[in-house]
Amino acid sequence: MHIPKYTAKNHPLFNCGNPNCAICAKAYSHIRIKKRIVREDFSTDAVAPFVGRYGYPNINIGILAPPDEQEDSWLYDAPKFWAANNFQIPRVVDFRSSLINSRDKIDIKKRSKFLELNQEVSMASMPTDIDINLKNKPRFRVNYDNFMAPTGPYAELKNAKLTENPKIHTKVQKVHYDTDLKANEALVYLYENKFDENFLSRILSVGTLGIGKNRKLVPTRWSITATDDTLGKHLINKIKKHNQINYSAFFGSYLGNNYLILCFPEVWGYELFETTVANPQHYMTDHEFYDSRKDYADNTAGGYYTVRLAILERLNELRKQGSCLALRFITGDYTLPLGVWVTREAARNAMSSRPIEFSSKELMLEYARKLIKRKFNCDADVYLKQSNILRNIRSQSKLMQYL
């Protein structure tokens, strides 16, 4: 497997010493992509779809593709691989800023040849060769978003034509052609067959799943959270059948996103606190108890569902359940918002670490206080005293003593 060589040290712009410098990342991507965008017609590899949300239900749908054919074009949309190989912010920005969004406007329930082509591209196991004709030269722009990976230049599409047959897995074909299968059931089926959530959110966004008459386009940022939420609910039903975990603490990070996850030997429950090390008194939080949430996690938004998924995956692997308190500390290393895939992978890094087990709740909370003070110089009690999960555990303990 070839991975293009790219480090902060091999380009003169990167001389500030910070491998995650936002200014350097933006400057380098601007120079690099402007040199490559020279024409309106080009042959390339269709990497991924993009479905906008502005103007809903009449929205932009586009194909993300580099301005020329690349040997490893799949790397341009591979969050799980980026995290597994510790890709830093400039490298991720470089990949994403190189993708041209060739787009057209469409109603979410209408059909078109371009939509059908985009669906084939989205379902393909690998990027597909395509010829693209644009109405004008792409405009350089890199959009940074808390939900999605960055997007690069855009232009209005004149015509697009596949120059090879997309390689679509038989299991993906199965759920696509089954118009009686609900979208959430299709997502779970593919997830259980080792398709990752990035791929699943892609095919959900372009309307390839669900009951036939209900199929429609779903803006990319919505499809990401819908996928995480659907998979999370599926795993919650599974882990509720397992025994309770011991007092266990997990810690890990990625790109300046640090997670301390405390698991208590109780029935399923989950709470997330998010704060920055620069301003630890200000935080956002959401939670759920055994019966789960009925409404959207407005405070922590998409990150809530990504972290919950990471925790549930590990609990399911351990065949345990518990009440879990997740504390996110964002340091200055996270200089640009890159999307909720970062929080998902950072939480997965934490949950994949070797847990530290404790004989009591008090010992684990004391460990949490000391770790947070030592690593981030923050007072953990700011969050622990406000925790709904801890309050619920205390009330349950008192109830059991009374009974």
FENZI-V323612 format. One record per backbone hydrogen bond with DSSP energy under -0.5 kcal/mol. CO is the residue of the C=O (numbers start at 1). NH is the residue of the N-H. E is the energy in kcal/mol with one decimal. If there is no record, write none. Layout:
<<CO & NH & E> <CO & NH & E>>
This chain:
<<2 & 4 & -0.5> <7 & 10 & -1.0> <8 & 11 & -0.6> <11 & 14 & -1.6> <13 & 15 & -1.6> <17 & 19 & -0.7> <18 & 21 & -1.8> <19 & 90 & -0.8> <21 & 25 & -2.1> <22 & 26 & -2.4> <23 & 27 & -2.4> <24 & 28 & -2.6> <25 & 29 & -2.1> <26 & 30 & -2.2> <27 & 31 & -2.2> <28 & 32 & -2.6> <29 & 33 & -2.4> <30 & 34 & -1.7> <31 & 35 & -1.2> <32 & 36 & -0.8> <33 & 37 & -1.8> <36 & 38 & -1.2> <40 & 134 & -1.7> <42 & 132 & -2.8> <44 & 46 & -0.5> <44 & 130 & -2.3> <45 & 47 & -0.7> <45 & 66 & -0.6> <46 & 128 & -1.3> <48 & 64 & -3.5> <50 & 52 & -0.5> <50 & 62 & -3.1> <51 & 220 & -2.6> <53 & 56 & -1.6> <55 & 58 & -2.2> <57 & 59 & -0.9> <57 & 108 & -1.7> <59 & 106 & -2.6> <60 & 52 & -2.9> <61 & 104 & -2.3> <62 & 50 & -2.2> <63 & 65 & -0.6> <63 & 102 & -2.2> <64 & 47 & -2.3> <64 & 48 & -1.4> <65 & 100 & -3.5> <70 & 73 & -0.9> <72 & 75 & -1.8> <73 & 76 & -1.8> <74 & 77 & -1.5> <75 & 78 & -0.7> <78 & 82 & -2.5> <79 & 83 & -2.3> <80 & 84 & -2.2> <81 & 85 & -1.8> <82 & 87 & -3.0> <83 & 86 & -1.6> <88 & 91 & -0.6> <88 & 92 & -1.9> <89 & 93 & -2.8> <90 & 94 & -2.1> <91 & 95 & -2.1> <92 & 96 & -2.6> <93 & 97 & -2.8> <94 & 98 & -0.8> <95 & 98 & -0.7> <96 & 99 & -1.4> <97 & 153 & -0.7> <98 & 67 & -0.5> <98 & 100 & -0.6> <99 & 152 & -0.7> <100 & 65 & -1.7> <100 & 102 & -1.0> <101 & 103 & -0.8> <101 & 155 & -2.1> <102 & 63 & -1.8> <103 & 157 & -3.0> <104 & 61 & -3.0> <106 & 59 & -2.3> <107 & 110 & -1.3> <108 & 217 & -2.3> <112 & 116 & -2.3> <113 & 117 & -2.3> <114 & 118 & -2.6> <115 & 119 & -2.4> <116 & 120 & -1.9> <117 & 121 & -2.3> <118 & 122 & -2.4> <119 & 123 & -2.1> <120 & 124 & -1.0> <123 & 169 & -0.5> <128 & 46 & -3.3> <129 & 163 & -1.9> <129 & 164 & -0.7> <130 & 44 & -2.7> <131 & 161 & -2.4> <132 & 42 & -2.2> <133 & 158 & -3.0> <133 & 159 & -2.1> <139 & 154 & -1.3> <141 & 143 & -0.5> <143 & 151 & -1.6> <147 & 340 & -1.9> <148 & 145 & -0.6> <151 & 143 & -2.7> <153 & 101 & -3.2> <154 & 139 & -2.5> <155 & 103 & -2.4> <156 & 135 & -2.7> <156 & 136 & -0.5> <159 & 133 & -3.1> <161 & 131 & -3.1> <166 & 168 & -1.0> <167 & 125 & -3.3> <169 & 173 & -2.3> <170 & 174 & -2.1> <171 & 175 & -1.6> <172 & 176 & -2.0> <173 & 177 & -2.5> <174 & 178 & -0.9> <177 & 179 & -1.3> <178 & 181 & -1.3> <179 & 212 & -2.5> <182 & 186 & -2.1> <183 & 187 & -2.4> <184 & 188 & -2.0> <185 & 189 & -2.3> <186 & 190 & -2.3> <187 & 191 & -2.5> <188 & 192 & -2.6> <189 & 193 & -0.7> <190 & 193 & -0.5> <190 & 195 & -2.1> <191 & 194 & -1.7> <194 & 196 & -0.5> <196 & 200 & -2.0> <197 & 201 & -2.4> <198 & 202 & -1.4> <199 & 203 & -2.1> <200 & 204 & -1.9> <201 & 205 & -1.8> <202 & 206 & -1.1> <203 & 208 & -1.7> <204 & 207 & -1.4> <205 & 218 & -2.7> <211 & 214 & -1.6> <211 & 215 & -0.8> <212 & 215 & -1.1> <219 & 222 & -0.9> <219 & 223 & -2.4> <220 & 224 & -1.9> <221 & 225 & -1.2> <222 & 226 & -2.6> <223 & 227 & -2.0> <224 & 228 & -2.2> <225 & 229 & -2.7> <226 & 230 & -2.4> <227 & 231 & -2.5> <228 & 232 & -2.1> <229 & 233 & -2.5> <230 & 234 & -1.8> <231 & 235 & -2.1> <232 & 236 & -2.3> <233 & 237 & -1.7> <234 & 238 & -1.0> <235 & 239 & -2.7> <236 & 240 & -1.7> <238 & 241 & -1.3> <239 & 242 & -1.8> <243 & 321 & -2.0> <247 & 358 & -2.2> <248 & 263 & -3.2> <249 & 356 & -2.3> <250 & 261 & -2.9> <252 & 259 & -3.0> <254 & 257 & -1.6> <256 & 258 & -0.7> <256 & 331 & -2.6> <257 & 254 & -1.4> <258 & 329 & -2.6> <259 & 252 & -1.7> <259 & 261 & -0.6> <260 & 262 & -0.6> <260 & 327 & -2.7> <261 & 250 & -2.5> <261 & 263 & -0.5> <262 & 325 & -2.9> <263 & 248 & -2.1> <264 & 266 & -2.4> <264 & 323 & -1.7> <269 & 324 & -2.8> <270 & 288 & -2.8> <271 & 326 & -3.2> <272 & 286 & -1.5> <273 & 328 & -2.9> <274 & 284 & -2.1> <275 & 330 & -2.3> <276 & 279 & -0.7> <277 & 280 & -0.6> <279 & 276 & -0.5> <279 & 282 & -1.6> <281 & 283 & -0.6> <282 & 276 & -0.6> <284 & 274 & -2.5> <286 & 272 & -2.6> <288 & 270 & -2.6> <289 & 292 & -2.2> <296 & 298 & -1.7> <297 & 301 & -1.7> <300 & 303 & -1.1> <300 & 304 & -0.5> <301 & 304 & -1.5> <301 & 305 & -0.7> <302 & 305 & -0.6> <302 & 306 & -1.6> <303 & 307 & -2.3> <304 & 308 & -1.8> <305 & 309 & -1.9> <306 & 310 & -2.0> <307 & 311 & -2.3> <308 & 312 & -2.6> <309 & 313 & -2.4> <310 & 314 & -1.5> <311 & 315 & -2.4> <312 & 316 & -2.7> <313 & 317 & -1.9> <314 & 318 & -2.3> <315 & 319 & -0.9> <315 & 320 & -2.4> <319 & 243 & -0.6> <321 & 245 & -2.6> <322 & 269 & -1.3> <322 & 324 & -0.5> <323 & 264 & -2.9> <324 & 271 & -2.0> <324 & 326 & -0.6> <325 & 262 & -3.0> <326 & 273 & -2.6> <326 & 328 & -0.5> <327 & 260 & -2.3> <327 & 329 & -0.5> <328 & 275 & -1.9> <328 & 330 & -0.5> <329 & 258 & -2.3> <329 & 331 & -0.6> <330 & 277 & -2.5> <331 & 334 & -1.6> <333 & 335 & -1.6> <339 & 342 & -1.5> <340 & 344 & -2.1> <341 & 345 & -2.4> <342 & 346 & -2.6> <343 & 347 & -2.3> <344 & 348 & -1.9> <345 & 349 & -2.2> <346 & 350 & -1.9> <347 & 351 & -2.8> <348 & 352 & -1.8> <350 & 353 & -1.4> <353 & 355 & -0.5> <355 & 357 & -0.6> <356 & 249 & -2.2> <358 & 247 & -0.6> <360 & 364 & -1.6> <361 & 365 & -2.5> <362 & 366 & -2.0> <363 & 367 & -2.1> <364 & 368 & -2.2> <365 & 369 & -2.3> <366 & 370 & -2.2> <367 & 371 & -2.6> <368 & 372 & -2.5> <369 & 373 & -2.0> <370 & 374 & -2.5> <371 & 375 & -2.7> <372 & 376 & -2.1> <372 & 378 & -1.2> <373 & 377 & -1.2> <378 & 380 & -0.8> <379 & 382 & -1.6> <380 & 383 & -1.6> <380 & 384 & -2.5> <381 & 385 & -1.9> <383 & 386 & -0.9> <383 & 387 & -0.5> <384 & 387 & -0.9> <387 & 391 & -1.7> <388 & 392 & -2.3> <389 & 393 & -2.2> <390 & 394 & -2.3> <391 & 395 & -2.1> <392 & 396 & -2.2> <393 & 397 & -2.2> <394 & 398 & -2.1> <395 & 399 & -2.1> <396 & 400 & -2.4> <397 & 401 & -2.0> <398 & 402 & -2.1> <399 & 403 & -2.5>>
